[in-house]
Amino acid sequence: QVQLVESGGGVVQPGRSLRLSCAVSGFTFSSYGIHWVRQAPGKGLEWVAVISYDGSNKYYADSVKGRFTISRDNSKNTLYLQMNSLRAEDTAVYYCAKDQGYCSSTTCYALGYKGMDVWGQGTTVTVSS
Amino acid sequence: DIQMTQSPSSLSASVGDRVTITCRASQSISDFLNWFQQKPGKAPKLLIYAASSLQSGVPSRFSGSGSGTDFTLTISSLQPEDFATYYCQQSYSAPYTFGQGTKLEIK
């Protein structure tokens, strides 16, 4: 079945770095964009970043731009989020989520248009001294 | 950036009620609007994409409408499992912002 599994969360001091991973299975990873979405404790959802199926397009939330980098390794069916210069306000559960729109030789849906249809269980990042 | 504003922020309703949640975008987003449901401690679930397309497996009591800047999510007859928090999200242009959420509670 389609599955996304995040890992790499933990407790980290402000200013330090952390890399999250999202291992996927059950679908053709290289045909789909993937998003990162986070949720601070007791707060709403915040979209963080997205990467297109081939890694050629990447977009970020203003709150993480210049500090976070999204990347993917299609040979390993894995998505990454490199988080640098972490701040207390980055504390959250981080979810990876599959974009439902795919890209093929004949059709390519705009990122996000068909929504995020499969989500991981989330990994918790706590930034604290 | 496009701002998404949901109303109400919270709502009390009874099983069997018809409920409508509104989402307004700060600029036109065509039909690039998705709706999610989230229950405590769980990942969000996609309900509606492209403003009015029902996601596979989602009960038909859920429906979405709107285009441009104003959108609605309607639950035609509330069921016990529908009590949750609902979010709209625009995917017209990055960053793909979410609304602040609407918490639907049992009256």
Chai-1 contact restraints between the chains, C-beta under 6 A:
chainA,res_idxA,chainB,res_idxB,connection_type,confidence,min_distance_angstrom,max_distance_angstrom,comment,restraint_id
A,G44,B,Q100,contact,1.0,0.0,6.0,A-B,restraint_1
A,G44,B,G101,contact,1.0,0.0,6.0,A-B,restraint_2
A,L45,B,Y87,contact,1.0,0.0,6.0,A-B,restraint_3
A,L45,B,F98,contact,1.0,0.0,6.0,A-B,restraint_4
A,W47,B,P95,contact,1.0,0.0,6.0,A-B,restraint_5
A,W47,B,Y96,contact,1.0,0.0,6.0,A-B,restraint_6
A,Y59,B,A94,contact,1.0,0.0,6.0,A-B,restraint_7
A,A61,B,P95,contact,1.0,0.0,6.0,A-B,restraint_8
A,Y95,B,A43,contact,1.0,0.0,6.0,A-B,restraint_9
A,G112,B,S91,contact,1.0,0.0,6.0,A-B,restraint_10
A,G112,B,Y96,contact,1.0,0.0,6.0,A-B,restraint_11
A,Y113,B,F32,contact,1.0,0.0,6.0,A-B,restraint_12
A,Y113,B,S91,contact,1.0,0.0,6.0,A-B,restraint_13
A,K114,B,Y49,contact,1.0,0.0,6.0,A-B,restraint_14
A,G115,B,N34,contact,1.0,0.0,6.0,A-B,restraint_15
A,G115,B,L46,contact,1.0,0.0,6.0,A-B,restraint_16
A,G115,B,Y49,contact,1.0,0.0,6.0,A-B,restraint_17
A,D117,B,L46,contact,1.0,0.0,6.0,A-B,restraint_18
A,W119,B,A43,contact,1.0,0.0,6.0,A-B,restraint_19
